[in-house]
């Protein structure tokens, strides 16, 4: 004799079926911060370039992006990070993170020109914030490739200039506004990070915190 069919099980209304636990999620990757000594004529980007050198030619680290920029014709310290919040704190002018440059200028700076830089210079996009400016003995730097083109009849000098903004080509425009055109521009410090120990094209990783 055939057994009677078992009634279909019914789940109470509104009850969600239990889910089997999936594999454990991998912990988020630790944030990374890289200090890079950008050579002259290298673009501050990983893609494109139209034949010019870019960051991908020097930094084989995935997932990091420049925190701020450094012009193609400028050299020195560039920070790259995988941490979006740290990137914003470094690059956003609202945080007024100090950036120090060694600037070779055409001409002999006098105290009035230096004081003008310290008080702030009026540019076509408005006045700059006060800066720190002083004469600098010629620093021990690597030779630039290609070399700076000088005018034999015009002397040159070095300045140390610290600003807390990030306008386009700001340092060059500031020195030009006081009659001291920039010939060479090297960024040596951003906040607590410095270029010390890095040759052109070299990079190192440091703890990602500010």
Secondary structure, DSSP 8 states (H G I E B T S, - for coil): ------------TT------------------EEEEEE-TTEESSSS--TTSEEGGGT---TT-EESS---TT-EEEEEEES-HHHHHHHH-GGG---EEEEEEEES---HHHHHHHHH--EETTEE----EEEEE--------SS-----TTS-EEEEEEEES---TTHHHHHHHHTT--EEEEEEEEETTEE-TT--TT-EEEE----
